[in-house]
């Protein structure tokens, strides 16, 4: 069972490009929305702080120094926010690729397996997904369906039957007088 799962590794990243790109797009959109909201909140908060420093009545010369410090921190935060947003975008896109691969892979495998069986290119066998794939219960249900339809030999069918309906051997057993 695991031997086939090892052979089941796909070489291309996008086995179902249309569906997988849609999932990646959703993750990228989430990253952009997150970055924009974070930027808006951070910049709004720092602008409010900078405006508050103008209303402070501090000793002469101190108010100016405080405004310079707030402005410098705002510029530093903008750079940090930009780098963080880029990294978040990259990481969420990568997560989208990995998750879509774990979703799309089993569907791709099931589709091509069924096409192979229908076209007589593949002999019926137990369907096995990769270890990290989603939908392992789908593979098990599909295997039960194949057994029910007689495409796979069940465990009960593989064992020899004993009793009146069991097939008789052509040669008599030892000690019998046939």
Phi, psi and omega in degrees: 000308180288337177298317178291324180299326177293323178285346187275011180286131179266147185269338179261148184285323183251096178279330177234076191306316184299310181292316183293321178294328176295317178294317179298319179299319179298316178296319179295319178297319176299320179296318180294315179298317178299314181296318180294317178296317179297317179296316181299312181295315182294313181293320178298317180294317180290325176294320177296320177295318179296321178293323179294327180294334179288333183271351180288142174251092181253167177304155185306131178089335182286320181300319180297316179298320179295320178296321178295318179297315180297317180296317178298316179294325178295318179295318178297317180296323178298318177295314179298319179296321177297315179295315179299319180295318178297314179296321178297316178300312180298314182294319179291325175295318177297317177298322177298319178297312183295315181292318179295329178291322179286337176273312184288329182302309180297323179294317177300313182297314180297316181299311182290328176295312181295321177297320179295318179292317180295325180272007180060025176270338183232139174274145179301136179209170177291135179275129181229128176264164178295160186302316185272359182291156172276169171071034175298330177293331176295317178298317181294318178296320179295321177296320177295322177299315180298320178296317180298322181276358177083014179280331177243150176276126178284167179297324180292323180289333183285334181275141178294141181271145175243142180131188185293335181270358183289144178295142182271142178282147180286334179256137181291150178287160180299138176085356179263152181247087181263000000 
